[in-house]
């Protein structure tokens, strides 16, 4: 069973990746943007600024969500063509 927090990370980043992938011309740009965002959130915001609890599992959940969202955008763009 996936923890609610991790599921939230997956849902949020999947939605963001899907939206950004459809709005930003190269699809991979959304993937890179969200990878940097997830890393920054866990390392800079949570760890360095002390505003949260940095967890490797959260970052992995962000990557999983990003992959799902970008894959969804690729499928949508393929179906539209």
N, CA, C and O atoms as a CHARMM CRD file, in Angstrom:
* protein
*
  324
    1    1 UNK  N      0.84000  -1.19100   0.00000 PROA 1      0.00000
    2    1 UNK  CA     0.00000   0.00000   0.00000 PROA 1      0.00000
    3    1 UNK  C      0.87900   1.24500   0.00000 PROA 1      0.00000
    4    1 UNK  O      1.84400   1.33800   0.75900 PROA 1      0.00000
    5    2 UNK  N      0.53800   2.18400  -0.84600 PROA 2      0.00000
    6    2 UNK  CA     1.29300   3.43400  -0.93200 PROA 2      0.00000
    7    2 UNK  C      0.77200   4.40400   0.12900 PROA 2      0.00000
    8    2 UNK  O     -0.43600   4.59200   0.27100 PROA 2      0.00000
    9    3 UNK  N      1.68900   5.01000   0.86600 PROA 3      0.00000
   10    3 UNK  CA     1.31300   5.98700   1.89300 PROA 3      0.00000
   11    3 UNK  C      0.60800   7.17800   1.24300 PROA 3      0.00000
   12    3 UNK  O      0.88800   7.53400   0.09800 PROA 3      0.00000
   13    4 UNK  N     -0.30600   7.78100   1.99100 PROA 4      0.00000
   14    4 UNK  CA    -1.09000   8.90700   1.46700 PROA 4      0.00000
   15    4 UNK  C     -0.19600  10.05900   1.02000 PROA 4      0.00000
   16    4 UNK  O     -0.47400  10.70900   0.01200 PROA 4      0.00000
   17    5 UNK  N      0.86900  10.30800   1.76300 PROA 5      0.00000
   18    5 UNK  CA     1.78500  11.39700   1.40200 PROA 5      0.00000
   19    5 UNK  C      2.45900  11.11300   0.06400 PROA 5      0.00000
   20    5 UNK  O      2.55500  11.99400  -0.79000 PROA 5      0.00000
   21    6 UNK  N      2.91800   9.89500  -0.11000 PROA 6      0.00000
   22    6 UNK  CA     3.59300   9.53800  -1.36900 PROA 6      0.00000
   23    6 UNK  C      2.61000   9.56300  -2.53000 PROA 6      0.00000
   24    6 UNK  O      2.95500  10.00000  -3.62800 PROA 6      0.00000
   25    7 UNK  N      1.39100   9.10000  -2.29500 PROA 7      0.00000
   26    7 UNK  CA     0.36100   9.13800  -3.33200 PROA 7      0.00000
   27    7 UNK  C      0.05300  10.59000  -3.72500 PROA 7      0.00000
   28    7 UNK  O     -0.18700  10.88700  -4.89500 PROA 7      0.00000
   29    8 UNK  N      0.06500  11.47800  -2.74400 PROA 8      0.00000
   30    8 UNK  CA    -0.12800  12.90100  -3.02100 PROA 8      0.00000
   31    8 UNK  C      0.97600  13.45000  -3.90300 PROA 8      0.00000
   32    8 UNK  O      0.71100  14.20800  -4.83700 PROA 8      0.00000
   33    9 UNK  N      2.22900  13.06700  -3.60900 PROA 9      0.00000
   34    9 UNK  CA     3.34800  13.49400  -4.44400 PROA 9      0.00000
   35    9 UNK  C      3.17500  12.99000  -5.87300 PROA 9      0.00000
   36    9 UNK  O      3.40100  13.73300  -6.82800 PROA 9      0.00000
   37   10 UNK  N      2.77400  11.72700  -6.02100 PROA 10     0.00000
   38   10 UNK  CA     2.59300  11.14400  -7.35200 PROA 10     0.00000
   39   10 UNK  C      1.48400  11.86500  -8.10900 PROA 10     0.00000
   40   10 UNK  O      1.65800  12.22600  -9.27300 PROA 10     0.00000
   41   11 UNK  N      0.34700  12.07600  -7.45600 PROA 11     0.00000
   42   11 UNK  CA    -0.78500  12.73900  -8.11500 PROA 11     0.00000
   43   11 UNK  C     -0.43200  14.16700  -8.52900 PROA 11     0.00000
   44   11 UNK  O     -0.71500  14.58000  -9.65400 PROA 11     0.00000
   45   12 UNK  N      0.17800  14.90800  -7.62900 PROA 12     0.00000
   46   12 UNK  CA     0.49800  16.30600  -7.89900 PROA 12     0.00000
   47   12 UNK  C      1.48900  16.42600  -9.05500 PROA 12     0.00000
   48   12 UNK  O      1.27500  17.19700  -9.99000 PROA 12     0.00000
   49   13 UNK  N      2.58500  15.64700  -8.98100 PROA 13     0.00000
   50   13 UNK  CA     3.58500  15.77800 -10.04000 PROA 13     0.00000
   51   13 UNK  C      3.08900  15.19900 -11.36600 PROA 13     0.00000
   52   13 UNK  O      3.47700  15.68400 -12.42900 PROA 13     0.00000
   53   14 UNK  N      2.24300  14.17900 -11.32200 PROA 14     0.00000
   54   14 UNK  CA     1.68200  13.64800 -12.57300 PROA 14     0.00000
   55   14 UNK  C      0.81600  14.70800 -13.24100 PROA 14     0.00000
   56   14 UNK  O      0.90000  14.90700 -14.45300 PROA 14     0.00000
   57   15 UNK  N     -0.00700  15.38100 -12.46500 PROA 15     0.00000
   58   15 UNK  CA    -0.85100  16.44800 -13.01100 PROA 15     0.00000
   59   15 UNK  C     -0.03200  17.59800 -13.55600 PROA 15     0.00000
   60   15 UNK  O     -0.30700  18.10900 -14.64100 PROA 15     0.00000
   61   16 UNK  N      0.98100  18.00500 -12.79800 PROA 16     0.00000
   62   16 UNK  CA     1.84800  19.09100 -13.25000 PROA 16     0.00000
   63   16 UNK  C      2.61500  18.69400 -14.50100 PROA 16     0.00000
   64   16 UNK  O      2.75400  19.49400 -15.42600 PROA 16     0.00000
   65   17 UNK  N      3.11400  17.46300 -14.53400 PROA 17     0.00000
   66   17 UNK  CA     3.87700  17.00200 -15.70300 PROA 17     0.00000
   67   17 UNK  C      2.98600  16.94100 -16.93400 PROA 17     0.00000
   68   17 UNK  O      3.40000  17.33200 -18.02500 PROA 17     0.00000
   69   18 UNK  N      1.78000  16.45900 -16.76200 PROA 18     0.00000
   70   18 UNK  CA     0.85100  16.38800 -17.89600 PROA 18     0.00000
   71   18 UNK  C      0.55900  17.78300 -18.42400 PROA 18     0.00000
   72   18 UNK  O      0.62600  18.02100 -19.63000 PROA 18     0.00000
   73   19 UNK  N      0.23700  18.70000 -17.53100 PROA 19     0.00000
   74   19 UNK  CA    -0.07300  20.07100 -17.92600 PROA 19     0.00000
   75   19 UNK  C      1.13000  20.75400 -18.58600 PROA 19     0.00000
   76   19 UNK  O      1.00600  21.33700 -19.66300 PROA 19     0.00000
   77   20 UNK  N      2.28800  20.67700 -17.93300 PROA 20     0.00000
   78   20 UNK  CA     3.47600  21.32100 -18.49000 PROA 20     0.00000
   79   20 UNK  C      3.89800  20.69100 -19.80700 PROA 20     0.00000
   80   20 UNK  O      4.34300  21.39200 -20.71600 PROA 20     0.00000
   81   21 UNK  N      3.76200  19.37200 -19.91700 PROA 21     0.00000
   82   21 UNK  CA     4.15100  18.69200 -21.15900 PROA 21     0.00000
   83   21 UNK  C      3.28800  19.12500 -22.33300 PROA 21     0.00000
   84   21 UNK  O      3.75500  19.18400 -23.47000 PROA 21     0.00000
   85   22 UNK  N      2.03400  19.42500 -22.05300 PROA 22     0.00000
   86   22 UNK  CA     1.14400  19.86600 -23.11900 PROA 22     0.00000
   87   22 UNK  C      1.33100  21.34700 -23.45900 PROA 22     0.00000
   88   22 UNK  O      1.00300  21.77700 -24.56500 PROA 22     0.00000
   89   23 UNK  N      1.85900  22.12700 -22.51000 PROA 23     0.00000
   90   23 UNK  CA     2.02900  23.56400 -22.72000 PROA 23     0.00000
   91   23 UNK  C      3.42000  23.95700 -23.19100 PROA 23     0.00000
   92   23 UNK  O      3.56900  24.91600 -23.94800 PROA 23     0.00000
   93   24 UNK  N      4.44000  23.22800 -22.75400 PROA 24     0.00000
   94   24 UNK  CA     5.82000  23.55000 -23.11400 PROA 24     0.00000
   95   24 UNK  C      6.19100  22.70800 -24.32900 PROA 24     0.00000
   96   24 UNK  O      6.05100  21.48600 -24.28800 PROA 24     0.00000
   97   25 UNK  N      6.66200  23.33300 -25.41300 PROA 25     0.00000
   98   25 UNK  CA     6.90000  22.58700 -26.65400 PROA 25     0.00000
   99   25 UNK  C      7.70500  21.29400 -26.53600 PROA 25     0.00000
  100   25 UNK  O      7.16400  20.24700 -26.89200 PROA 25     0.00000
  101   26 UNK  N      8.94600  21.28000 -26.06800 PROA 26     0.00000
  102   26 UNK  CA     9.56500  19.95700 -25.96200 PROA 26     0.00000
  103   26 UNK  C      9.05500  19.25700 -24.69400 PROA 26     0.00000
  104   26 UNK  O      9.17300  19.78600 -23.58800 PROA 26     0.00000
  105   27 UNK  N      8.49900  18.08400 -24.87500 PROA 27     0.00000
  106   27 UNK  CA     7.90000  17.37100 -23.73700 PROA 27     0.00000
  107   27 UNK  C      8.91400  17.12200 -22.63000 PROA 27     0.00000
  108   27 UNK  O      8.56600  17.19300 -21.45200 PROA 27     0.00000
  109   28 UNK  N     10.14400  16.83600 -22.98200 PROA 28     0.00000
  110   28 UNK  CA    11.15100  16.52700 -21.97600 PROA 28     0.00000
  111   28 UNK  C     11.44100  17.70900 -21.06000 PROA 28     0.00000
  112   28 UNK  O     11.95200  17.51600 -19.95700 PROA 28     0.00000
  113   29 UNK  N     11.12500  18.92900 -21.49200 PROA 29     0.00000
  114   29 UNK  CA    11.36500  20.11000 -20.66200 PROA 29     0.00000
  115   29 UNK  C     10.53900  20.05600 -19.38000 PROA 29     0.00000
  116   29 UNK  O     11.00100  20.48700 -18.32400 PROA 29     0.00000
  117   30 UNK  N      9.32600  19.53000 -19.46900 PROA 30     0.00000
  118   30 UNK  CA     8.49500  19.39400 -18.26700 PROA 30     0.00000
  119   30 UNK  C      9.11900  18.38800 -17.30700 PROA 30     0.00000
  120   30 UNK  O      9.10600  18.59100 -16.09300 PROA 30     0.00000
  121   31 UNK  N      9.66000  17.31200 -17.84600 PROA 31     0.00000
  122   31 UNK  CA    10.31500  16.30600 -17.00600 PROA 31     0.00000
  123   31 UNK  C     11.49500  16.88000 -16.25300 PROA 31     0.00000
  124   31 UNK  O     11.65200  16.64100 -15.05600 PROA 31     0.00000
  125   32 UNK  N     12.32200  17.63500 -16.94700 PROA 32     0.00000
  126   32 UNK  CA    13.49100  18.25000 -16.30800 PROA 32     0.00000
  127   32 UNK  C     13.05300  19.28200 -15.27600 PROA 32     0.00000
  128   32 UNK  O     13.60700  19.34800 -14.17900 PROA 32     0.00000
  129   33 UNK  N     12.05700  20.08400 -15.63300 PROA 33     0.00000
  130   33 UNK  CA    11.55400  21.11200 -14.71300 PROA 33     0.00000
  131   33 UNK  C     11.06600  20.48500 -13.40800 PROA 33     0.00000
  132   33 UNK  O     11.40100  20.96200 -12.32300 PROA 33     0.00000
  133   34 UNK  N     10.28600  19.42900 -13.51100 PROA 34     0.00000
  134   34 UNK  CA     9.74400  18.79800 -12.30600 PROA 34     0.00000
  135   34 UNK  C     10.78700  17.99900 -11.54300 PROA 34     0.00000
  136   34 UNK  O     10.69000  17.87200 -10.32200 PROA 34     0.00000
  137   35 UNK  N     11.77900  17.46000 -12.23400 PROA 35     0.00000
  138   35 UNK  CA    12.88600  16.79800 -11.54600 PROA 35     0.00000
  139   35 UNK  C     13.62000  17.80600 -10.66700 PROA 35     0.00000
  140   35 UNK  O     13.89900  17.53900  -9.49800 PROA 35     0.00000
  141   36 UNK  N     13.92700  18.96300 -11.24100 PROA 36     0.00000
  142   36 UNK  CA    14.61000  20.02400 -10.48700 PROA 36     0.00000
  143   36 UNK  C     13.72500  20.52500  -9.35200 PROA 36     0.00000
  144   36 UNK  O     14.21000  20.77100  -8.24700 PROA 36     0.00000
  145   37 UNK  N     12.43600  20.67600  -9.61900 PROA 37     0.00000
  146   37 UNK  CA    11.50100  21.12300  -8.57800 PROA 37     0.00000
  147   37 UNK  C     11.47300  20.13200  -7.41300 PROA 37     0.00000
  148   37 UNK  O     11.55400  20.54300  -6.25500 PROA 37     0.00000
  149   38 UNK  N     11.36200  18.84300  -7.70200 PROA 38     0.00000
  150   38 UNK  CA    11.31300  17.82200  -6.64900 PROA 38     0.00000
  151   38 UNK  C     12.59000  17.78600  -5.83300 PROA 38     0.00000
  152   38 UNK  O     12.55500  17.68100  -4.60700 PROA 38     0.00000
  153   39 UNK  N     13.72000  17.87500  -6.52500 PROA 39     0.00000
  154   39 UNK  CA    15.01000  17.89900  -5.84600 PROA 39     0.00000
  155   39 UNK  C     15.11700  19.14300  -4.96800 PROA 39     0.00000
  156   39 UNK  O     15.53500  19.06800  -3.81300 PROA 39     0.00000
  157   40 UNK  N     14.73300  20.28200  -5.53000 PROA 40     0.00000
  158   40 UNK  CA    14.80000  21.53300  -4.77800 PROA 40     0.00000
  159   40 UNK  C     13.88800  21.52600  -3.56100 PROA 40     0.00000
  160   40 UNK  O     14.24900  22.03900  -2.50200 PROA 40     0.00000
  161   41 UNK  N     12.71700  20.94900  -3.71600 PROA 41     0.00000
  162   41 UNK  CA    11.77400  20.90600  -2.59600 PROA 41     0.00000
  163   41 UNK  C     12.33400  20.06300  -1.45500 PROA 41     0.00000
  164   41 UNK  O     12.27400  20.46600  -0.29300 PROA 41     0.00000
  165   42 UNK  N     12.87000  18.91100  -1.78100 PROA 42     0.00000
  166   42 UNK  CA    13.38000  18.01600  -0.73400 PROA 42     0.00000
  167   42 UNK  C     14.69400  18.49300  -0.13500 PROA 42     0.00000
  168   42 UNK  O     14.87300  18.42600   1.08100 PROA 42     0.00000
  169   43 UNK  N     15.61800  18.97500  -0.96500 PROA 43     0.00000
  170   43 UNK  CA    16.93100  19.36900  -0.45900 PROA 43     0.00000
  171   43 UNK  C     16.94200  20.80400   0.05600 PROA 43     0.00000
  172   43 UNK  O     17.33500  21.04800   1.19600 PROA 43     0.00000
  173   44 UNK  N     16.52000  21.74300  -0.76400 PROA 44     0.00000
  174   44 UNK  CA    16.60700  23.15300  -0.37300 PROA 44     0.00000
  175   44 UNK  C     15.54800  23.50000   0.66600 PROA 44     0.00000
  176   44 UNK  O     15.87700  23.95800   1.76000 PROA 44     0.00000
  177   45 UNK  N     14.28800  23.28600   0.33000 PROA 45     0.00000
  178   45 UNK  CA    13.18900  23.71300   1.21000 PROA 45     0.00000
  179   45 UNK  C     13.13300  22.88600   2.49500 PROA 45     0.00000
  180   45 UNK  O     13.08600  23.43400   3.59500 PROA 45     0.00000
  181   46 UNK  N     13.14000  21.56000   2.34100 PROA 46     0.00000
  182   46 UNK  CA    12.99400  20.71400   3.53000 PROA 46     0.00000
  183   46 UNK  C     14.27600  20.60500   4.34900 PROA 46     0.00000
  184   46 UNK  O     14.25300  20.77800   5.56700 PROA 46     0.00000
  185   47 UNK  N     15.39600  20.31700   3.68300 PROA 47     0.00000
  186   47 UNK  CA    16.63200  20.06000   4.41900 PROA 47     0.00000
  187   47 UNK  C     17.37600  21.32900   4.80600 PROA 47     0.00000
  188   47 UNK  O     17.60900  21.57100   5.99100 PROA 47     0.00000
  189   48 UNK  N     17.75400  22.14300   3.82400 PROA 48     0.00000
  190   48 UNK  CA    18.58000  23.30500   4.11100 PROA 48     0.00000
  191   48 UNK  C     17.82400  24.39700   4.85800 PROA 48     0.00000
  192   48 UNK  O     18.37000  25.02100   5.76800 PROA 48     0.00000
  193   49 UNK  N     16.55100  24.63300   4.46900 PROA 49     0.00000
  194   49 UNK  CA    15.78400  25.68300   5.13800 PROA 49     0.00000
  195   49 UNK  C     15.07700  25.16600   6.39400 PROA 49     0.00000
  196   49 UNK  O     14.57000  25.96000   7.18700 PROA 49     0.00000
  197   50 UNK  N     15.04000  23.85800   6.57900 PROA 50     0.00000
  198   50 UNK  CA    14.43800  23.26900   7.77200 PROA 50     0.00000
  199   50 UNK  C     12.92500  23.42600   7.83400 PROA 50     0.00000
  200   50 UNK  O     12.36000  23.46500   8.92700 PROA 50     0.00000
  201   51 UNK  N     12.26400  23.51700   6.70300 PROA 51     0.00000
  202   51 UNK  CA    10.82000  23.74900   6.67800 PROA 51     0.00000
  203   51 UNK  C     10.00300  22.46200   6.57000 PROA 51     0.00000
  204   51 UNK  O      8.77300  22.51000   6.56300 PROA 51     0.00000
  205   52 UNK  N     10.66200  21.33800   6.48800 PROA 52     0.00000
  206   52 UNK  CA     9.94700  20.07600   6.35000 PROA 52     0.00000
  207   52 UNK  C     10.87800  18.92100   6.65100 PROA 52     0.00000
  208   52 UNK  O     11.98200  19.10600   7.16300 PROA 52     0.00000
  209   53 UNK  N     10.42300  17.74700   6.33000 PROA 53     0.00000
  210   53 UNK  CA    11.21300  16.54400   6.54500 PROA 53     0.00000
  211   53 UNK  C     11.65600  16.00700   5.18500 PROA 53     0.00000
  212   53 UNK  O     10.82800  15.51800   4.41700 PROA 53     0.00000
  213   54 UNK  N     12.95100  16.09400   4.88200 PROA 54     0.00000
  214   54 UNK  CA    13.40400  15.58100   3.58700 PROA 54     0.00000
  215   54 UNK  C     13.35300  14.05600   3.56700 PROA 54     0.00000
  216   54 UNK  O     13.89700  13.39400   4.45100 PROA 54     0.00000
  217   55 UNK  N     12.70000  13.51600   2.56000 PROA 55     0.00000
  218   55 UNK  CA    12.59800  12.06700   2.43600 PROA 55     0.00000
  219   55 UNK  C     12.93500  11.63900   1.02000 PROA 55     0.00000
  220   55 UNK  O     12.44100  12.20800   0.04700 PROA 55     0.00000
  221   56 UNK  N     13.77300  10.64000   0.92500 PROA 56     0.00000
  222   56 UNK  CA    14.14100  10.10000  -0.38100 PROA 56     0.00000
  223   56 UNK  C     12.90300   9.52800  -1.07500 PROA 56     0.00000
  224   56 UNK  O     12.76400   9.63700  -2.29300 PROA 56     0.00000
  225   57 UNK  N     12.00800   8.92000  -0.29700 PROA 57     0.00000
  226   57 UNK  CA    10.79400   8.32500  -0.87300 PROA 57     0.00000
  227   57 UNK  C      9.89000   9.38900  -1.50500 PROA 57     0.00000
  228   57 UNK  O      9.21300   9.11000  -2.49400 PROA 57     0.00000
  229   58 UNK  N      9.87100  10.59400  -0.94900 PROA 58     0.00000
  230   58 UNK  CA     9.09400  11.68500  -1.55400 PROA 58     0.00000
  231   58 UNK  C      9.65900  12.04900  -2.92600 PROA 58     0.00000
  232   58 UNK  O      8.91000  12.26500  -3.87800 PROA 58     0.00000
  233   59 UNK  N     10.98600  12.11300  -3.01600 PROA 59     0.00000
  234   59 UNK  CA    11.62500  12.44500  -4.27900 PROA 59     0.00000
  235   59 UNK  C     11.36600  11.35000  -5.31900 PROA 59     0.00000
  236   59 UNK  O     11.12300  11.64000  -6.49000 PROA 59     0.00000
  237   60 UNK  N     11.42100  10.10400  -4.88100 PROA 60     0.00000
  238   60 UNK  CA    11.11900   8.98900  -5.79100 PROA 60     0.00000
  239   60 UNK  C      9.66800   9.07100  -6.25800 PROA 60     0.00000
  240   60 UNK  O      9.37900   8.82500  -7.42900 PROA 60     0.00000
  241   61 UNK  N      8.75800   9.41600  -5.35100 PROA 61     0.00000
  242   61 UNK  CA     7.34300   9.56200  -5.71900 PROA 61     0.00000
  243   61 UNK  C      7.16900  10.69900  -6.72400 PROA 61     0.00000
  244   61 UNK  O      6.34900  10.60100  -7.63700 PROA 61     0.00000
  245   62 UNK  N      7.93300  11.77300  -6.55900 PROA 62     0.00000
  246   62 UNK  CA     7.89500  12.87500  -7.52700 PROA 62     0.00000
  247   62 UNK  C      8.35900  12.40800  -8.90900 PROA 62     0.00000
  248   62 UNK  O      7.76900  12.77700  -9.92400 PROA 62     0.00000
  249   63 UNK  N      9.40700  11.60200  -8.94200 PROA 63     0.00000
  250   63 UNK  CA     9.90300  11.08600 -10.22000 PROA 63     0.00000
  251   63 UNK  C      8.86600  10.16800 -10.86800 PROA 63     0.00000
  252   63 UNK  O      8.63700  10.24200 -12.07500 PROA 63     0.00000
  253   64 UNK  N      8.24300   9.30700 -10.06700 PROA 64     0.00000
  254   64 UNK  CA     7.20900   8.40400 -10.59800 PROA 64     0.00000
  255   64 UNK  C      6.05300   9.21600 -11.18600 PROA 64     0.00000
  256   64 UNK  O      5.58600   8.92400 -12.28700 PROA 64     0.00000
  257   65 UNK  N      5.59600  10.22300 -10.46400 PROA 65     0.00000
  258   65 UNK  CA     4.51400  11.07900 -10.95700 PROA 65     0.00000
  259   65 UNK  C      4.89700  11.81000 -12.23000 PROA 65     0.00000
  260   65 UNK  O      4.08100  11.95100 -13.14200 PROA 65     0.00000
  261   66 UNK  N      6.13600  12.27500 -12.29400 PROA 66     0.00000
  262   66 UNK  CA     6.60800  12.96800 -13.49200 PROA 66     0.00000
  263   66 UNK  C      6.60100  12.03600 -14.69800 PROA 66     0.00000
  264   66 UNK  O      6.16400  12.42100 -15.78300 PROA 66     0.00000
  265   67 UNK  N      7.08000  10.82200 -14.50800 PROA 67     0.00000
  266   67 UNK  CA     7.09900   9.84500 -15.60100 PROA 67     0.00000
  267   67 UNK  C      5.67700   9.54100 -16.07500 PROA 67     0.00000
  268   67 UNK  O      5.42200   9.47800 -17.27800 PROA 67     0.00000
  269   68 UNK  N      4.76100   9.35400 -15.13800 PROA 68     0.00000
  270   68 UNK  CA     3.36100   9.07800 -15.48400 PROA 68     0.00000
  271   68 UNK  C      2.76200  10.24200 -16.27700 PROA 68     0.00000
  272   68 UNK  O      2.11300  10.03100 -17.30200 PROA 68     0.00000
  273   69 UNK  N      2.98400  11.47100 -15.80000 PROA 69     0.00000
  274   69 UNK  CA     2.42400  12.64300 -16.47100 PROA 69     0.00000
  275   69 UNK  C      2.99800  12.87400 -17.85200 PROA 69     0.00000
  276   69 UNK  O      2.25900  13.18000 -18.78800 PROA 69     0.00000
  277   70 UNK  N      4.31600  12.73300 -17.99400 PROA 70     0.00000
  278   70 UNK  CA     4.94800  12.92900 -19.30100 PROA 70     0.00000
  279   70 UNK  C      4.49000  11.82400 -20.25900 PROA 70     0.00000
  280   70 UNK  O      4.20600  12.09200 -21.42600 PROA 70     0.00000
  281   71 UNK  N      4.41900  10.60600 -19.77400 PROA 71     0.00000
  282   71 UNK  CA     3.93800   9.49700 -20.60400 PROA 71     0.00000
  283   71 UNK  C      2.49700   9.75400 -21.05800 PROA 71     0.00000
  284   71 UNK  O      2.14800   9.49500 -22.20900 PROA 71     0.00000
  285   72 UNK  N      1.67200  10.26100 -20.14800 PROA 72     0.00000
  286   72 UNK  CA     0.29500  10.60100 -20.51000 PROA 72     0.00000
  287   72 UNK  C      0.24000  11.66600 -21.59100 PROA 72     0.00000
  288   72 UNK  O     -0.57700  11.57700 -22.50700 PROA 72     0.00000
  289   73 UNK  N      1.09800  12.66900 -21.49600 PROA 73     0.00000
  290   73 UNK  CA     1.14000  13.72900 -22.50300 PROA 73     0.00000
  291   73 UNK  C      1.59700  13.18400 -23.85400 PROA 73     0.00000
  292   73 UNK  O      1.06600  13.57300 -24.89500 PROA 73     0.00000
  293   74 UNK  N      2.57400  12.29100 -23.83700 PROA 74     0.00000
  294   74 UNK  CA     3.03200  11.67300 -25.08500 PROA 74     0.00000
  295   74 UNK  C      1.88400  10.89800 -25.72700 PROA 74     0.00000
  296   74 UNK  O      1.68300  10.97700 -26.93900 PROA 74     0.00000
  297   75 UNK  N      1.13500  10.15600 -24.92500 PROA 75     0.00000
  298   75 UNK  CA    -0.00600   9.39600 -25.45100 PROA 75     0.00000
  299   75 UNK  C     -1.07200  10.32600 -26.03300 PROA 75     0.00000
  300   75 UNK  O     -1.61700  10.05700 -27.10300 PROA 75     0.00000
  301   76 UNK  N     -1.36400  11.40600 -25.33500 PROA 76     0.00000
  302   76 UNK  CA    -2.37200  12.35800 -25.82000 PROA 76     0.00000
  303   76 UNK  C     -1.91400  12.98900 -27.13000 PROA 76     0.00000
  304   76 UNK  O     -2.69300  13.07600 -28.07900 PROA 76     0.00000
  305   77 UNK  N     -0.66000  13.43100 -27.19100 PROA 77     0.00000
  306   77 UNK  CA    -0.16000  14.04900 -28.42400 PROA 77     0.00000
  307   77 UNK  C     -0.14700  13.04800 -29.56300 PROA 77     0.00000
  308   77 UNK  O     -0.40900  13.41900 -30.70700 PROA 77     0.00000
  309   78 UNK  N      0.15000  11.79400 -29.28100 PROA 78     0.00000
  310   78 UNK  CA     0.13800  10.76400 -30.32100 PROA 78     0.00000
  311   78 UNK  C     -1.28500  10.52800 -30.83100 PROA 78     0.00000
  312   78 UNK  O     -1.49200  10.36900 -32.03400 PROA 78     0.00000
  313   79 UNK  N     -2.25600  10.50400 -29.93400 PROA 79     0.00000
  314   79 UNK  CA    -3.64400  10.27800 -30.32000 PROA 79     0.00000
  315   79 UNK  C     -4.21800  11.44500 -31.11000 PROA 79     0.00000
  316   79 UNK  O     -5.05800  11.23500 -31.98600 PROA 79     0.00000
  317   80 UNK  N     -3.78800  12.66200 -30.82300 PROA 80     0.00000
  318   80 UNK  CA    -4.28500  13.85000 -31.51000 PROA 80     0.00000
  319   80 UNK  C     -3.77700  13.89600 -32.95900 PROA 80     0.00000
  320   80 UNK  O     -4.48900  14.36600 -33.84700 PROA 80     0.00000
  321   81 UNK  N     -2.57400  13.42100 -33.19800 PROA 81     0.00000
  322   81 UNK  CA    -1.98000  13.49800 -34.54100 PROA 81     0.00000
  323   81 UNK  C     -2.70800  12.63200 -35.53000 PROA 81     0.00000
  324   81 UNK  O     -2.33300  12.58500 -36.70200 PROA 81     0.00000
